Amino acid sequence: MQTPETAVLSQADIDRIVEMAWEDRTPFDAIESQFGLPEQAVIALMRRELKPSSWRRWRARVQGRSTKHASLSSVIDARFKSNQQRVITLNKITKR
């Protein structure tokens, strides 16, 4: 049974939401801003999409994790920058 929030999501979107929900550094706020699903809808989607054992593992992992809740997180800018970022400017890779 689909909820109104998930009725408009493609299977690729659902797969991406599951992937983002498993990532430790992706807060629920990022999923909500990208897909329009609040935390409770993501939890319902995960319950529906995962096997029961995977659901229990994910739920135990996520509960209380500060990085999944932006308001609890002390990380201000969690974006990854590679060491090569200095070399890449405006989508142009400098010649080596």
Secondary structure, 3 states (H helix, E strand, C coil): CCCCCCCCCCHHHHHHHHHHHHCCCCCHHHHHHHHCCCHHHHHHHHHHHCCHHHHHHHHHHHCCCHHHCCCCCCCCCCCCCCHHHHCEECCEECCC
